[in-house]
């Protein structure tokens, strides 16, 4: 059993598709180990997006991610990281296939509904960043 982290971004909340996104993960067999709504801050975002901080678009990404709260999910299942990324689709929603979450609901490279961990290492770091051990259930 593997756990991945999903961030439902501000556009997901603004477009009122949170329930549909969670339904898709549950329908695909994922279990929810943790869930919370939180406001992101610059320090957290610089850590989370450390690989993008130097990019010219980073200030826009940071402003977008702080424009409203996000919902953070810890989802569990067999091969959760890879399976979640398949369900989510590529980062750029314009390149995502119909039937993927981003292909059906995203707008572009930034307003792409959600973030999904891309490796076991990033999933572990993101779980530690967003959840205390007592906020995770099941296994």
Secondary structure as UniProt FT lines:
FT   STRAND          2..8
FT   HELIX           10..14
FT   TURN            15..16
FT   HELIX           18..27
FT   TURN            28..29
FT   STRAND          31..38
FT   HELIX           42..48
FT   TURN            49..54
FT   TURN            56..57
FT   HELIX           58..65
FT   STRAND          70..77
FT   TURN            78..79
FT   HELIX           80..88
FT   HELIX           93..95
FT   TURN            98..99
FT   HELIX           101..105
FT   STRAND          114..116
FT   HELIX           120..130
FT   HELIX           133..135
//
